[in-house]
Amino acid sequence: MALTFNLTAKRHDSRVLGAWLASREGGPGRAGIRAENGSTTGLTAEQLLNVLGLAGGTGAGVAVTPETAMRVSAVYACVSLIAGAIASLPLAVYERDGDARRKAKHDYWWLLNEQAHPDMTAFAAWEYLIGAKLFYGDGYAELLRPSQSSNRITAWRPLHPLRVKPFRDSRGVLLYRVTPEHGPAYVLDSADVIHLPSLGFDGLTSPSPITYAAREAIGIALAAEGYNARFFGEGATFDYALKTESKLGPEQLETLRTSLLARMTGGKNSRAPLILTGGLEPAQLSVNPKDAEILATRLFTVEEICRIFGVPPHMVGHTDKTTSWGSGIEQQGIGFVKYTLQRHLTPIAQEFNRKLWPVRERYFVEHVTAAMERGDLKSRNEAYRIALGRAGEPAWMSANEVRRLENLPPIEGGDTIHQGSPNEPPPETTG
C-alpha cells in the first residue's frame, strides 16, 4: 500500500491545530511525519526531505545530502581521516587518588577499546558515531544495561541520527525517541544516551555541517564533477576546427558531417585521413577558458571543504600549498591533534564521563594522544634524558615510566626517581 505523507510545518495558521500539536509533543502518537493510514515514519519533515533528496538545494542546482556529499572525494577523505583517527586512539580509564591519578583496570576499558557491542568492534562503533556527527550534526549511541535499575553498562551501540528524535516532555525532561529499523519505537532517558552535538546546538539538535556550512561548496563540487564527467565523456574538446572563406552547399556539409562522425565513433575509419575540399583549412583549438575555470574549481572546493572540517588540505592529498603547521611529521601530528581532533576528543570524554559515572567518582576516561604527538627517535631520547635527570639534575620520571612509553618491559629497580643535587651522582637502585 502506497503511503501519502503529510509534512507537518513548524508554524501553523490555525492556533487550535498548533496548540493541539504542541500538547502532543512527546506523546506516544506524535510524529513529525504521519501517513494517511495512521502509521508513522518516525522522521521529521526535514529528515524525510533529506532521505528523498529534496532538501539541501544549492545555487549550483544540486541537492546536498549526507549521501550525495560522500561522493565528493574531499568530504569522504576529511570524514574518514577524523573518524578513523579518533577510532584508533586508545581511550584510557584512569583512577583518582587524591591529587594523583593512575591508569585503572576497569571493565569499561574493553567496551571502549575492543568491543562496544556483540555485533560491533569498538573501532567500528567509534567510526560510526563520529561519522554521524560530521555528516548529520549529532552523533548518538545507546548505553545498554542489564536492567533498568542498574548503573552498570554492559555495551554501547551507535544509533543512526535519522532514527533518533530528542524532545522534552511536559516537565522539561530531555528524552530520546528511537525508531529502530525493525521493531516498535521506544523512548530513552538521557542517562542512557550518548549525544555528541556540533556547532549550533540548540539544546536538542545541531545543524549538519554538510548541509549547512559546507552546502554550497559541496554543491559546487558535485556540479563541477558532473560537468567534468560530461566534458571528458564527450571527448573533452575538439583538437581542431575547420574554416573556409567560401560557402558550402548542403551536400558538401552533409558529406563533411558524415566523415567527421565516422572518425568520432571509431571503427576502421577512425584513423583514416580527413580529405578537405571546398577550401577547408584546419585550425588548432585549445580548451575553452570557461571550461578551464570549471576544471580549476575543484581545487577551490577542496580547500573550502577542508576549512570547514578543520583538516589541512595536505592531509587529504591536496599538496598544492604548504602547511603552516611545520614541515616535520612531529609538528604536523601535534597540530592535527591540537587544532582538529581536540575539538572532538574533549566533548567525547566529557559525555562518557558524565554518563558512565553520573555521580562523580574516582574513575574517568581520557584519550591517549601520545602516539600521534611523539617525535623522532633522537628527539624522544633527548627528552627522556632530561626527564631522567640529565647531568645530575633532579628527575621527574623513572626508568620504568620511560620504558613503558616505549612499550618495553620494566626492569628491576627501575621505579626510583632521582632527586639528588647536581653534585651528587644518581643513587644506586637495588631490587
C-alpha positions in Angstrom: 0.0 0.0 0.0 1.4 3.4 -1.0 1.7 6.0 1.7 1.0 9.6 1.2 3.0 11.7 3.7 1.5 14.8 5.3 4.5 17.1 6.1 3.8 18.9 9.3 5.1 22.5 9.2 6.8 24.2 12.1 4.3 27.0 12.0 0.6 26.7 11.6 -2.1 29.2 10.6 -4.6 27.5 13.0 -4.0 28.3 16.6 -6.2 25.4 17.6 -4.2 22.9 15.5 -1.0 24.4 16.7 -2.0 24.1 20.3 -3.1 20.5 19.8 0.2 19.6 18.1 2.1 21.3 20.9 0.2 19.3 23.5 1.0 16.1 21.6 4.8 16.8 21.7 6.4 13.8 23.3 3.2 11.7 23.3 3.2 8.1 22.1 1.3 9.0 18.9 3.3 12.1 18.0 5.4 12.1 14.8 6.9 14.7 12.6 5.5 12.9 9.5 2.3 10.9 9.6 0.9 8.6 7.0 -2.7 8.6 6.0 -3.3 5.0 7.3 -2.1 6.1 10.8 1.4 4.6 10.6 4.4 6.8 11.1 7.8 7.0 9.6 9.3 8.5 12.8 11.1 11.2 10.8 10.6 14.9 10.8 9.7 16.7 7.6 13.3 17.9 7.2 14.6 14.4 7.7 12.3 12.9 5.1 13.3 15.6 2.6 16.9 14.7 3.2 16.1 11.0 2.6 14.2 11.7 -0.6 17.0 14.1 -1.8 14.6 17.1 -1.9 16.4 19.2 0.7 19.7 20.9 0.7 19.2 22.7 -2.7 22.2 24.9 -3.7 22.9 27.7 -6.1 24.6 25.2 -8.3 21.3 23.4 -8.8 22.5 20.2 -6.9 20.8 18.8 -3.8 23.4 18.2 -1.0 22.6 15.5 1.5 25.0 13.3 3.6 24.6 10.6 0.9 25.4 12.8 -2.0 28.2 14.6 -0.1 30.1 11.3 0.4 30.6 11.2 -3.4 32.9 14.2 -3.1 36.4 12.9 -2.5 37.4 15.8 -0.2 34.4 15.2 2.1 34.9 11.5 2.2 38.6 12.0 2.9 38.0 14.5 5.7 35.4 12.5 7.5 37.4 9.3 7.0 40.5 10.9 8.4 38.9 12.4 11.5 36.7 9.4 12.3 39.5 6.9 11.7 42.0 8.9 13.8 39.6 9.1 16.8 38.6 5.5 16.5 42.2 4.4 16.5 43.1 6.4 19.6 43.1 4.4 22.9 40.6 5.7 25.4 42.2 5.0 28.8 40.4 4.7 32.1 42.1 6.5 35.0 41.6 6.4 38.7 41.9 9.4 41.0 43.8 9.0 44.2 43.8 12.4 45.9 45.8 14.8 43.7 47.4 11.9 41.8 46.0 9.7 39.1 46.9 6.4 37.6 45.6 4.0 35.0 43.0 1.7 36.3 41.9 -1.8 35.4 38.2 -1.4 34.7 35.6 -3.4 32.8 34.7 -0.4 30.7 38.1 -0.4 29.1 37.1 -3.4 27.0 33.9 -1.7 25.9 35.6 1.5 24.8 38.7 -0.1 23.1 37.9 -3.6 21.9 34.2 -4.5 21.6 31.5 -2.0 22.0 28.7 -4.4 21.3 28.5 -8.1 20.5 27.9 -7.2 16.8 30.4 -4.4 16.5 34.0 -3.7 17.4 35.0 -0.6 19.3 36.7 0.9 16.2 33.6 0.4 14.0 31.4 1.9 16.7 33.6 5.0 17.1 33.9 5.5 13.4 30.1 5.2 13.0 29.5 7.7 15.9 32.0 10.3 14.7 30.9 9.9 11.1 27.3 10.5 12.1 28.3 13.7 14.0 30.2 15.0 11.0 27.6 14.2 8.4 24.4 14.9 10.3 25.5 17.3 13.1 24.6 14.9 16.0 26.1 11.5 17.0 24.0 9.2 19.1 24.8 5.9 21.0 22.6 3.9 23.3 24.1 2.6 26.6 22.9 -0.9 27.3 22.4 -2.1 30.9 21.5 -5.5 32.4 18.3 -4.0 33.8 16.6 -0.6 34.1 17.6 -0.2 37.7 21.3 -1.0 37.1 24.0 1.6 37.0 26.4 -0.8 35.2 27.0 -0.6 31.4 27.3 -3.9 29.5 27.6 -2.5 26.0 27.0 0.6 23.9 25.6 0.8 20.4 25.7 3.7 18.0 22.3 4.9 16.5 21.6 6.4 13.1 20.8 10.1 13.6 17.7 9.9 11.4 16.3 7.3 13.8 16.7 9.4 16.9 14.4 12.3 17.9 15.3 14.3 21.0 12.4 16.1 22.7 11.3 17.4 26.1 8.3 16.2 27.9 5.8 18.4 29.8 8.2 18.6 32.7 11.1 19.7 30.5 12.9 16.4 30.9 15.1 15.6 27.9 14.2 12.3 26.3 15.1 10.5 23.1 12.6 8.7 20.8 14.3 5.9 18.9 12.7 4.3 15.8 14.7 1.1 15.0 14.7 -0.4 11.6 12.9 -3.4 13.0 10.5 -3.4 15.9 8.5 -0.7 17.6 9.7 2.7 18.6 10.9 3.3 22.2 11.9 6.2 24.4 15.2 6.5 26.3 16.2 8.7 29.2 19.1 11.0 28.6 21.2 9.0 31.1 21.1 6.1 28.6 22.1 8.1 25.5 25.5 9.3 24.4 24.9 12.6 22.5 27.7 14.4 20.7 26.3 17.7 19.3 28.1 20.1 16.9 28.4 23.8 16.5 25.0 25.4 16.5 23.5 23.1 19.1 20.1 24.5 20.3 19.6 22.1 23.3 18.1 19.4 21.2 19.8 19.0 17.8 22.6 20.5 15.8 22.7 21.6 12.2 24.6 19.4 9.8 28.0 20.8 8.7 27.4 19.1 5.4 24.0 20.7 4.6 24.6 24.0 6.5 28.2 25.4 6.4 29.5 23.3 3.5 26.4 23.1 1.4 27.4 25.5 -1.3 31.0 24.3 -1.5 29.8 20.7 -1.8 27.1 21.6 -4.3 29.7 23.4 -6.5 32.0 20.3 -6.2 29.2 18.0 -7.2 28.1 20.2 -10.1 31.7 20.6 -11.3 32.3 16.9 -11.1 29.2 16.2 -13.2 30.3 18.9 -15.7 33.8 17.5 -15.9 32.5 14.0 -16.4 30.3 15.1 -19.3 33.1 17.3 -20.6 35.6 14.4 -20.8 32.9 11.9 -21.7 32.2 13.9 -24.9 35.8 13.9 -25.9 36.9 16.8 -23.7 37.4 19.1 -26.7 37.9 19.1 -30.4 41.6 19.1 -31.5 40.9 21.3 -34.4 38.2 23.2 -36.3 37.6 23.6 -40.0 37.4 27.1 -41.5 36.8 28.4 -45.0 36.0 31.7 -46.7 33.7 30.1 -49.2 30.2 28.9 -48.7 29.5 25.2 -48.6 26.4 23.7 -50.1 24.0 21.3 -48.3 25.5 18.2 -50.0 29.1 19.3 -49.0 28.0 19.9 -45.4 26.3 16.5 -45.2 29.4 14.8 -46.6 31.7 16.6 -44.2 29.4 15.8 -41.3 29.3 12.1 -42.2 33.0 11.9 -42.5 33.6 13.6 -39.1 31.0 11.3 -37.3 32.7 8.3 -38.8 36.1 9.4 -37.3 34.5 10.2 -33.9 32.6 6.9 -33.5 35.7 4.8 -34.1 35.8 1.7 -36.2 38.0 1.2 -39.2 37.6 4.9 -40.3 38.7 6.4 -37.0 42.3 6.7 -38.2 41.6 7.4 -41.9 42.8 10.7 -43.2 40.3 13.5 -43.4 40.0 14.8 -47.0 39.3 18.5 -47.1 37.6 20.1 -50.1 35.9 23.4 -50.9 38.8 25.5 -49.5 38.5 24.0 -45.9 41.6 24.5 -43.7 42.2 23.0 -40.2 42.6 25.4 -37.2 44.1 24.2 -33.9 41.9 24.7 -30.8 42.6 24.8 -27.1 40.4 24.3 -24.1 37.8 27.0 -23.7 38.8 29.4 -20.9 35.4 28.9 -19.2 36.0 25.1 -19.3 39.4 25.6 -17.8 37.9 27.6 -15.0 35.5 24.8 -14.3 38.3 22.3 -14.1 40.1 24.6 -11.6 37.0 25.0 -9.5 37.6 21.6 -7.8 40.9 22.9 -6.4 39.0 25.7 -4.6 36.3 23.4 -3.3 38.8 21.1 -1.8 40.3 23.9 0.3 36.8 25.2 1.3 35.6 21.8 2.4 38.9 21.2 4.4 38.5 24.6 6.1 35.0 23.6 7.3 36.2 20.3 8.8 39.3 21.8 10.2 41.6 19.5 8.2 44.7 20.8 6.5 44.4 20.1 2.7 47.8 18.3 2.6 46.4 15.6 4.9 43.8 14.6 2.3 46.2 14.6 -0.6 45.9 18.2 -1.7 49.5 19.3 -1.9 49.4 22.4 -4.0 50.2 24.6 -1.0 52.5 24.0 2.0 51.2 23.6 5.5 51.7 26.2 8.3 51.9 23.5 10.9 55.6 22.9 10.3 57.5 20.6 7.9 58.2 17.7 10.3 55.9 14.8 10.9 56.0 15.5 14.7 54.8 19.1 14.2 52.1 18.0 11.8 50.9 15.3 14.2 50.8 17.7 17.1 48.9 20.3 15.1 46.4 17.8 13.9 45.7 16.7 17.5 45.6 20.2 18.9 43.6 22.0 16.3 41.4 19.3 14.6 41.0 16.3 16.9 40.8 18.0 20.3 37.6 19.8 19.4 36.1 16.3 19.2 38.1 14.5 21.9 37.1 16.8 24.7 33.3 16.6 24.3 33.6 12.8 23.9 35.5 12.3 27.2 33.1 14.7 29.0 30.0 13.0 27.7 31.2 9.5 28.5 32.4 10.5 31.9 29.1 12.1 33.0 27.1 9.1 31.6 29.3 6.2 32.7 29.8 7.7 36.2 26.8 10.0 36.9 28.0 10.7 40.5 31.5 12.0 40.2 33.6 9.0 41.2 37.3 8.3 41.2 37.2 7.0 37.6 37.3 8.9 34.4 38.3 8.4 30.8 40.7 10.3 28.6 42.2 9.7 25.1 45.8 8.9 24.8 47.3 11.0 22.0 51.0 10.4 22.8 51.4 8.1 19.8 50.4 10.9 17.4 52.4 13.5 19.1 55.6 11.6 19.6 58.7 12.8 17.8 61.5 11.0 16.1 64.0 8.7 18.0 66.6 11.5 18.6 64.1 13.9 20.0 62.5 11.3 22.2 65.8 10.2 23.6 66.8 13.8 24.4 63.5 14.4 26.2 64.0 11.2 28.2 67.5 12.2 29.2 66.0 15.4 30.7 63.2 13.5 32.3 65.6 11.0 34.0 67.8 13.7 35.3 70.5 14.8 32.9 73.9 15.6 34.4 72.7 15.0 37.9 69.7 17.3 37.6 66.5 16.3 39.5 64.4 13.9 37.5 60.7 13.7 37.2 60.3 10.3 35.6 61.6 6.9 36.4 63.3 4.4 34.1 60.3 2.1 34.1 58.0 5.0 33.1 60.2 5.8 30.2 60.3 2.1 29.2 56.5 1.9 29.4 56.2 4.8 26.9 58.4 2.8 24.5 56.5 -0.5 25.1 59.4 -2.1 26.9 59.1 -4.4 29.9 60.0 -2.9 33.4 63.4 -3.6 34.9 64.3 -4.4 38.5 64.8 -1.2 40.5 63.5 1.0 37.6 60.8 2.7 39.7 63.2 5.1 41.6 63.1 8.7 40.6 66.4 10.5 41.1 66.1 13.7 43.2 69.7 14.4 44.0 71.6 17.7 43.7 73.8 18.4 40.6 76.9 17.5 42.5 75.6 14.1 43.6 75.6 11.1 41.2 72.2 9.3 40.8 71.6 6.9 43.7 72.1 3.2 43.1 69.0 1.2 42.7 68.6 -2.2 44.3 66.0 -4.9 43.8 
